[in-house]
């Protein structure tokens, strides 16, 4: 037996389970994908996009990287963004961070090695921009989680600044950009109060989200993470 036979067995069981409920599911899926949502999230194995929002294959287009970063030099992310908007015609882009993010923790602590150190510089830029807010928080775990939230706000801004998104808005294509943080401790998404549907809304909605964020307690009412 091969080392990964257990995965193949799980795959067969999963496919058979889907077909037992909907015999034509894979026939339809093989002919077209028409998701309304693009998920831009962290590569963390504890944050499975489709399962979190209970969507089937074909209903969610997904891009993931360390610490859910969106930057103009990442052609992988930009290619996904362009395909999702111009070909799939998604209506919603969800930027989703998560509490306890290892990439955000490393950025806060100036940790990392090799290429990951360069990648996390993007998160450290967010840290440096909000250093006074973070310094006012006594608990390191709370600082990490606040930086997770601030990082989502910043990455939503980056999505909205991208010319692919701005071109879609200029031609009148319905497109909304949202920010969420997922809590690994309870499985729930937290709405960051970000929902931007045009260029005019971008700066005001982002600024309001930051102001409201720093006013409320970190981790209020949430289970402590291990």
Secondary structure as GFF3:
##gff-version 3
##sequence-region A 1 226
A	DSSP	alpha_helix	5	21	.	.	.	ID=ss1
A	DSSP	alpha_helix	25	31	.	.	.	ID=ss2
A	DSSP	beta_strand	37	42	.	.	.	ID=ss3
A	DSSP	alpha_helix	49	52	.	.	.	ID=ss4
A	DSSP	beta_strand	60	65	.	.	.	ID=ss5
A	DSSP	alpha_helix	75	82	.	.	.	ID=ss6
A	DSSP	pi_helix	83	87	.	.	.	ID=ss7
A	DSSP	beta_strand	92	98	.	.	.	ID=ss8
A	DSSP	alpha_helix	102	109	.	.	.	ID=ss9
A	DSSP	alpha_helix	114	129	.	.	.	ID=ss10
A	DSSP	alpha_helix	131	135	.	.	.	ID=ss11
A	DSSP	alpha_helix	140	161	.	.	.	ID=ss12
A	DSSP	alpha_helix	163	170	.	.	.	ID=ss13
A	DSSP	beta_strand	176	183	.	.	.	ID=ss14
A	DSSP	beta_strand	188	196	.	.	.	ID=ss15
A	DSSP	three_ten_helix	199	201	.	.	.	ID=ss16
A	DSSP	alpha_helix	202	215	.	.	.	ID=ss17
###
